[in-house]
Amino acid sequence: MTHDCSIPVKAEGIYPFDARGIAKRFRHAAIFGALDALQDGEIMRFCNDHDPLPLLSQISNHFGSQIRISYVSRSPGEIVIDFLVTG
């Protein structure tokens, strides 16, 4: 069962992505596809049940400085990260 992230999206250009509802074998492909679809200045607000450190490393290696990563929340069971596309 999935739940919405408790961090609300209150601005245009911020797109929620709750990874908890995606089968584990598809998660990374779905996340990379979503990041590829974003345009400059847009944000994907990512929610997960654990801190995805290996994924963050893969994103940094793949996108480099095109994606800025910043934590919004690090609550137990709910990690919220904003991925900002910088061009």
Order of alpha helices (4+ residues) and beta strands (2+ residues): beta-alpha-beta-alpha-beta-beta
